[in-house]
Amino acid sequence: EAFSPGSTFISLPPAGDGCDPRTLRARQMLERTGAPDLDWFAPEMQVLLRSGGEGFQASLPGRLPPLDRLEPIESYPVPGGQMVRYRASLGSHVAHYLFGWTDDDKIFWTTS
């Protein structure tokens, strides 16, 4: 970004108001205090959550304090759904999270 402003997702403007169902679900995921709800996930992720136990659950993003903002900043289609990158803001701290969504709004991928 320092050498070529706008060349990465860091400076992208919001692509929504943060109130769409997927963003609200992503916010629930990030702000959760316990195990995630299995119904939020695609079947292949549900299998991993059931068999992977706490270790796999701990690898998922989450357990953040209530965020000031969570907004989608980019999305693109992939086989089986859509990837959406979010910008999370809490005070002066900013982080980015990537979620994969199935066509029926189930999570099939998460990363921070």
MOGIVEN-V605455 format. One record per backbone hydrogen bond with DSSP energy under -1.0 kcal/mol. NH is the residue of the N-H (numbers start at 0). CO is the residue of the C=O. Records with the same first field share a line. If there is no record, write none. Layout:
NH = CO, CO
This chain:
6 = 3
11 = 8
14 = 71
23 = 19
24 = 20
25 = 21
26 = 22
27 = 23
28 = 24
29 = 25
30 = 26
39 = 36
40 = 37
41 = 106
45 = 41
46 = 42
47 = 43
48 = 44
49 = 45
50 = 46
51 = 47
55 = 51
56 = 52
57 = 53
59 = 56
63 = 29
67 = 88
68 = 88
70 = 86
72 = 84
73 = 84
75 = 82
77 = 80
80 = 77
81 = 100
82 = 75
83 = 98
84 = 73
85 = 96
86 = 70
87 = 94
88 = 68
89 = 92
92 = 89
94 = 87
96 = 85
97 = 110
98 = 83
99 = 108
100 = 81
101 = 105
104 = 101
106 = 39
107 = 99
108 = 99
110 = 97
